[in-house]
């Protein structure tokens, strides 16, 4: 197609004012800057950083799984500092009570009245450390907060701040004295991210930083500064909601989820809630990579972290060494990709 013929220039015309950049473009740039900012404190965990940002864009929650000492807590703290968000940490233990998380009514002898004392759940980023070490009753205290964005004490609902994200950690190798999360609660997490051991070079970089005086408890000294904020998140969420999903992509997501329900290795496949979660995370990833439409590659990129905790292996398959990731990878290889 040939270029249009330019109009004659009018010397008396007032120059047109350049179009202001879209708020979503600035939000995308700010969120992209998170990676380099968090890297000042956390080495080699870019996929986990991206997963946390995707969860924030989708108003979801994240389950972080990794052995002790791979910077799961530091990752969440660095994210909060880079986003100008409040964060709190709860160490889950067998004797932790639900009120220790949500808050409770406290009697004030001076006024002879009960007043509500907020718990640590009233924050933007809640780090639920070793969530599988606390009994189901306390685990369940988070369900209303995660799903309804509120907690109810003495019959009174109390809204939580926005944004609100629960980043729960669990240890994959130590099962003694733990209470595994039931499938219904696992399904409430948007993503399950694995935080692996660092590569040799990354581990050398970690030791070098500590030798140079890095203190993981002092993020300001590490040079971490806010590069985005709640306004950027809100603009980004609005843009993600406008990302186009074609009928072919919606059908592709459904076909993937239905294929897990027919897998001989699984006792439980992905539910319709899992299908909507995969669509949401794929849209967020598409927008983060600079597109306003979703492709099959976006769906494939987010399939493992979005679906791995929503399926349940048959005991015989588990004994044969089958893993949730291998099942999902096989499904992605066999489900036809739309053209």
Secondary structure, 3 states (H helix, E strand, C coil): CCCCCCCCCCCCCCCCCCCCCCHHHHHHHHHHHHHHHHCCCCCCCHHHHHHHHHHHHCCCCEEEECCCCCCHHHHHHHHHHHHCCCEEEEECCCCCCHHHHHEEEEEECCCCEEEEEECCCCCCEEEEECHHHCCHHHHHHHHHHHHHCEEEECCEEEECCCCCEEEEEECCCCCCCCCCCCHHHHCCCCEEEECCCCCHHHHHHHHHHHHCCCCCCCCCCCCCCCCCCHHHHHHHHHHHHCCECCHHHHHHHHHHHHHHHCCCCEEECCCHHHHHHHHHHHHHHHHHCCCCECCHHHHHHHHHHHHCCCCEECHHHHHCCCCHHHHHHHHHHHCCCCC
